[in-house]
Amino acid sequence: MEKVMIGMSGGVDSSVAAYLLQKDGFDVYGVTMKLFNNDDIDVLPDKACCSLEDAEDAKAVCGRLGIRHYMLNMTEDFRQEVIERFVSAYENGETPNPCIDCNRYIKFRSMLRRALELEMDYVATGHYARIEKQGDRYLLKKAVDLSKDQSYVLYSLTQEQLKMTKFPLGEYTKPQVREIALKQGFVNAEKHESQDICFVPDGDYFSFIEKHTGKSYAHGDFVDMNGNRLGEHKGIIRYTVGQRKGLGLALPASMYVVEKDLKNNRVILGFNGDLMQKEVSVKDITLSACDGLDGAQRFSAKIRYNQVEQPATVTQTDESHLKIVFDEPQRAVTKGQAAVIYDGDTVIGGGTIE
């Protein structure tokens, strides 16, 4: 019987994924990863993710299924690979996506490494995505339930990782998953889903970064596209491209953050039209559906999680970079976010916007 290690957060998705794997005949081992100490990040009890209650829910589901449950201490890996990258990105004028880093470095590197040490055949998660084998290549594909599709945050998976990964929920809709959980009597069948970053549950990134680094971030100038001073900002890491609310300015018309000038500690504001651009440069790329792109090719691409992908011409400029030229200008292209390329429902690859 093939063995699979499934990451169990205590939520309904990973619980049902574990059930489906067991139903398919796998020898299932549930693991809950301890990612941080709640006291270290001022987690609010009613918003906590990866809490003791979550671990107990995962353990209860494993008990109901008759499978083993383990805790894995990933706090140091998570601090280095997710939290430190998150802070560094903001300090360098980028807007990070820590869920992508968590998938890349924790779930499908650290957890996979542990699984191999324990002679497991696969790892699994409760992500909504699919993996299909075509010839010798494994393809990452969108979930059947497009409203829950998570292929965007999984684009960095390599061929070796895809080969060893199972996504049991890829063919299911969220209502179907809830129904299965209710029928199985899982304690978390109707559990609320967190929409926040797990280590910043109150959404106050600025306060988290200040506490984590022990730094104070200097105030500076808001300026318009011509360099005219409009007021004072309260620390450049507070702002992200496309932001309109929370600027604290009395302006005659709505203005948005268009750019962050780190060298001069300035936040540049403009109007909606100033946020539009067609060409996007992408670094640190992973191409999972092919070994490389030969010349300019037609695909679709998206530059944020909730966006519908848009038609574009994509060119690989070197081993680690892409150039994406969209047919129509895109709004608020943001450094640090991921650009992910699709051919229909297949993920070609992606990288970080620079």
PEQUI-V431593 format. One record per residue. N is the residue number from 1. RES is the residue in one letter. D_CENTER is the distance of its C-alpha to the mean C-alpha in Angstrom with 2 decimals. Layout:
BEGIN
n:N res:RES d_center:D_CENTER
n:N res:RES d_center:D_CENTER
END
This chain:
BEGIN
n:1 res:M d_center:32.35
n:2 res:E d_center:28.94
n:3 res:K d_center:26.74
n:4 res:V d_center:23.06
n:5 res:M d_center:20.93
n:6 res:I d_center:18.39
n:7 res:G d_center:15.86
n:8 res:M d_center:17.01
n:9 res:S d_center:15.41
n:10 res:G d_center:18.48
n:11 res:G d_center:17.05
n:12 res:V d_center:18.73
n:13 res:D d_center:16.30
n:14 res:S d_center:16.50
n:15 res:S d_center:20.15
n:16 res:V d_center:21.07
n:17 res:A d_center:19.34
n:18 res:A d_center:21.62
n:19 res:Y d_center:24.56
n:20 res:L d_center:24.08
n:21 res:L d_center:23.95
n:22 res:Q d_center:27.09
n:23 res:K d_center:28.69
n:24 res:D d_center:28.16
n:25 res:G d_center:30.10
n:26 res:F d_center:27.67
n:27 res:D d_center:28.46
n:28 res:V d_center:25.38
n:29 res:Y d_center:24.39
n:30 res:G d_center:21.98
n:31 res:V d_center:20.17
n:32 res:T d_center:18.53
n:33 res:M d_center:16.83
n:34 res:K d_center:18.09
n:35 res:L d_center:15.43
n:36 res:F d_center:17.49
n:37 res:N d_center:20.81
n:38 res:N d_center:20.74
n:39 res:D d_center:23.79
n:40 res:D d_center:22.11
n:41 res:I d_center:19.61
n:42 res:D d_center:21.88
n:43 res:V d_center:19.96
n:44 res:L d_center:21.82
n:45 res:P d_center:23.20
n:46 res:D d_center:22.52
n:47 res:K d_center:18.83
n:48 res:A d_center:18.07
n:49 res:C d_center:15.29
n:50 res:C d_center:16.16
n:51 res:S d_center:19.70
n:52 res:L d_center:23.01
n:53 res:E d_center:23.26
n:54 res:D d_center:20.03
n:55 res:A d_center:21.46
n:56 res:E d_center:24.75
n:57 res:D d_center:23.37
n:58 res:A d_center:21.84
n:59 res:K d_center:25.20
n:60 res:A d_center:27.13
n:61 res:V d_center:25.46
n:62 res:C d_center:26.13
n:63 res:G d_center:29.67
n:64 res:R d_center:30.16
n:65 res:L d_center:29.10
n:66 res:G d_center:31.22
n:67 res:I d_center:28.57
n:68 res:R d_center:27.98
n:69 res:H d_center:25.36
n:70 res:Y d_center:24.39
n:71 res:M d_center:22.50
n:72 res:L d_center:20.76
n:73 res:N d_center:20.74
n:74 res:M d_center:17.62
n:75 res:T d_center:18.14
n:76 res:E d_center:19.18
n:77 res:D d_center:16.49
n:78 res:F d_center:13.81
n:79 res:R d_center:15.88
n:80 res:Q d_center:16.30
n:81 res:E d_center:13.05
n:82 res:V d_center:10.55
n:83 res:I d_center:12.96
n:84 res:E d_center:15.25
n:85 res:R d_center:12.83
n:86 res:F d_center:11.55
n:87 res:V d_center:15.28
n:88 res:S d_center:16.41
n:89 res:A d_center:14.25
n:90 res:Y d_center:15.73
n:91 res:E d_center:19.08
n:92 res:N d_center:19.00
n:93 res:G d_center:18.45
n:94 res:E d_center:14.83
n:95 res:T d_center:12.03
n:96 res:P d_center:8.96
n:97 res:N d_center:5.21
n:98 res:P d_center:5.52
n:99 res:C d_center:2.83
n:100 res:I d_center:3.26
n:101 res:D d_center:6.56
n:102 res:C d_center:7.06
n:103 res:N d_center:7.00
n:104 res:R d_center:9.01
n:105 res:Y d_center:11.34
n:106 res:I d_center:11.77
n:107 res:K d_center:11.56
n:108 res:F d_center:12.73
n:109 res:R d_center:14.82
n:110 res:S d_center:16.30
n:111 res:M d_center:16.53
n:112 res:L d_center:17.74
n:113 res:R d_center:20.23
n:114 res:R d_center:21.55
n:115 res:A d_center:21.92
n:116 res:L d_center:23.96
n:117 res:E d_center:26.06
n:118 res:L d_center:26.90
n:119 res:E d_center:27.79
n:120 res:M d_center:25.29
n:121 res:D d_center:25.04
n:122 res:Y d_center:21.43
n:123 res:V d_center:18.23
n:124 res:A d_center:16.58
n:125 res:T d_center:13.87
n:126 res:G d_center:13.83
n:127 res:H d_center:11.13
n:128 res:Y d_center:12.71
n:129 res:A d_center:13.32
n:130 res:R d_center:16.47
n:131 res:I d_center:17.95
n:132 res:E d_center:21.38
n:133 res:K d_center:23.87
n:134 res:Q d_center:26.01
n:135 res:G d_center:28.69
n:136 res:D d_center:27.37
n:137 res:R d_center:23.80
n:138 res:Y d_center:20.85
n:139 res:L d_center:18.88
n:140 res:L d_center:15.39
n:141 res:K d_center:16.06
n:142 res:K d_center:14.91
n:143 res:A d_center:15.70
n:144 res:V d_center:19.13
n:145 res:D d_center:17.88
n:146 res:L d_center:16.34
n:147 res:S d_center:15.73
n:148 res:K d_center:13.21
n:149 res:D d_center:11.96
n:150 res:Q d_center:8.46
n:151 res:S d_center:9.55
n:152 res:Y d_center:7.53
n:153 res:V d_center:4.30
n:154 res:L d_center:7.43
n:155 res:Y d_center:9.55
n:156 res:S d_center:10.29
n:157 res:L d_center:12.27
n:158 res:T d_center:15.90
n:159 res:Q d_center:19.02
n:160 res:E d_center:19.97
n:161 res:Q d_center:16.74
n:162 res:L d_center:16.92
n:163 res:K d_center:20.57
n:164 res:M d_center:20.00
n:165 res:T d_center:17.27
n:166 res:K d_center:17.99
n:167 res:F d_center:16.06
n:168 res:P d_center:18.95
n:169 res:L d_center:17.54
n:170 res:G d_center:17.09
n:171 res:E d_center:20.61
n:172 res:Y d_center:20.58
n:173 res:T d_center:20.04
n:174 res:K d_center:18.84
n:175 res:P d_center:22.52
n:176 res:Q d_center:23.65
n:177 res:V d_center:21.35
n:178 res:R d_center:22.73
n:179 res:E d_center:26.20
n:180 res:I d_center:25.93
n:181 res:A d_center:24.87
n:182 res:L d_center:27.82
n:183 res:K d_center:30.22
n:184 res:Q d_center:29.29
n:185 res:G d_center:29.80
n:186 res:F d_center:26.51
n:187 res:V d_center:26.46
n:188 res:N d_center:22.96
n:189 res:A d_center:23.77
n:190 res:E d_center:23.49
n:191 res:K d_center:21.09
n:192 res:H d_center:19.13
n:193 res:E d_center:15.35
n:194 res:S d_center:13.60
n:195 res:Q d_center:11.67
n:196 res:D d_center:11.31
n:197 res:I d_center:9.38
n:198 res:C d_center:11.35
n:199 res:F d_center:13.31
n:200 res:V d_center:14.12
n:201 res:P d_center:15.18
n:202 res:D d_center:17.69
n:203 res:G d_center:15.45
n:204 res:D d_center:17.90
n:205 res:Y d_center:15.90
n:206 res:F d_center:19.23
n:207 res:S d_center:21.14
n:208 res:F d_center:18.62
n:209 res:I d_center:18.71
n:210 res:E d_center:22.50
n:211 res:K d_center:23.01
n:212 res:H d_center:20.89
n:213 res:T d_center:22.66
n:214 res:G d_center:25.97
n:215 res:K d_center:26.24
n:216 res:S d_center:27.48
n:217 res:Y d_center:26.16
n:218 res:A d_center:29.06
n:219 res:H d_center:29.80
n:220 res:G d_center:30.51
n:221 res:D d_center:31.44
n:222 res:F d_center:30.00
n:223 res:V d_center:31.64
n:224 res:D d_center:31.95
n:225 res:M d_center:31.60
n:226 res:N d_center:35.14
n:227 res:G d_center:34.63
n:228 res:N d_center:36.48
n:229 res:R d_center:35.58
n:230 res:L d_center:34.32
n:231 res:G d_center:33.76
n:232 res:E d_center:31.99
n:233 res:H d_center:28.30
n:234 res:K d_center:27.37
n:235 res:G d_center:25.13
n:236 res:I d_center:23.04
n:237 res:I d_center:19.72
n:238 res:R d_center:20.17
n:239 res:Y d_center:19.57
n:240 res:T d_center:17.13
n:241 res:V d_center:18.21
n:242 res:G d_center:19.31
n:243 res:Q d_center:20.06
n:244 res:R d_center:23.44
n:245 res:K d_center:23.80
n:246 res:G d_center:24.50
n:247 res:L d_center:26.26
n:248 res:G d_center:29.50
n:249 res:L d_center:31.70
n:250 res:A d_center:34.53
n:251 res:L d_center:34.29
n:252 res:P d_center:36.54
n:253 res:A d_center:33.68
n:254 res:S d_center:29.92
n:255 res:M d_center:28.19
n:256 res:Y d_center:24.59
n:257 res:V d_center:22.87
n:258 res:V d_center:23.19
n:259 res:E d_center:22.83
n:260 res:K d_center:22.82
n:261 res:D d_center:25.79
n:262 res:L d_center:25.08
n:263 res:K d_center:28.48
n:264 res:N d_center:30.42
n:265 res:N d_center:28.08
n:266 res:R d_center:28.18
n:267 res:V d_center:25.90
n:268 res:I d_center:27.06
n:269 res:L d_center:27.37
n:270 res:G d_center:28.30
n:271 res:F d_center:28.65
n:272 res:N d_center:26.44
n:273 res:G d_center:27.93
n:274 res:D d_center:27.01
n:275 res:L d_center:23.27
n:276 res:M d_center:23.82
n:277 res:Q d_center:23.47
n:278 res:K d_center:23.62
n:279 res:E d_center:22.84
n:280 res:V d_center:19.54
n:281 res:S d_center:19.45
n:282 res:V d_center:16.56
n:283 res:K d_center:16.58
n:284 res:D d_center:15.42
n:285 res:I d_center:15.22
n:286 res:T d_center:14.82
n:287 res:L d_center:17.09
n:288 res:S d_center:17.01
n:289 res:A d_center:19.53
n:290 res:C d_center:22.15
n:291 res:D d_center:23.46
n:292 res:G d_center:23.58
n:293 res:L d_center:24.44
n:294 res:D d_center:28.16
n:295 res:G d_center:28.92
n:296 res:A d_center:27.48
n:297 res:Q d_center:25.94
n:298 res:R d_center:25.12
n:299 res:F d_center:21.70
n:300 res:S d_center:19.37
n:301 res:A d_center:16.18
n:302 res:K d_center:13.60
n:303 res:I d_center:12.34
n:304 res:R d_center:9.94
n:305 res:Y d_center:8.09
n:306 res:N d_center:11.39
n:307 res:Q d_center:13.76
n:308 res:V d_center:16.18
n:309 res:E d_center:16.44
n:310 res:Q d_center:19.58
n:311 res:P d_center:22.40
n:312 res:A d_center:22.48
n:313 res:T d_center:24.31
n:314 res:V d_center:22.32
n:315 res:T d_center:24.10
n:316 res:Q d_center:23.19
n:317 res:T d_center:25.03
n:318 res:D d_center:24.84
n:319 res:E d_center:23.15
n:320 res:S d_center:19.97
n:321 res:H d_center:20.02
n:322 res:L d_center:19.95
n:323 res:K d_center:21.57
n:324 res:I d_center:20.56
n:325 res:V d_center:23.35
n:326 res:F d_center:22.68
n:327 res:D d_center:25.74
n:328 res:E d_center:25.26
n:329 res:P d_center:24.02
n:330 res:Q d_center:20.49
n:331 res:R d_center:20.02
n:332 res:A d_center:18.30
n:333 res:V d_center:16.72
n:334 res:T d_center:14.77
n:335 res:K d_center:14.78
n:336 res:G d_center:11.65
n:337 res:Q d_center:9.37
n:338 res:A d_center:8.79
n:339 res:A d_center:11.76
n:340 res:V d_center:11.78
n:341 res:I d_center:15.30
n:342 res:Y d_center:16.82
n:343 res:D d_center:20.34
n:344 res:G d_center:20.84
n:345 res:D d_center:18.51
n:346 res:T d_center:17.87
n:347 res:V d_center:15.02
n:348 res:I d_center:17.04
n:349 res:G d_center:14.41
n:350 res:G d_center:12.56
n:351 res:G d_center:12.12
n:352 res:T d_center:11.80
n:353 res:I d_center:14.06
n:354 res:E d_center:17.05
END
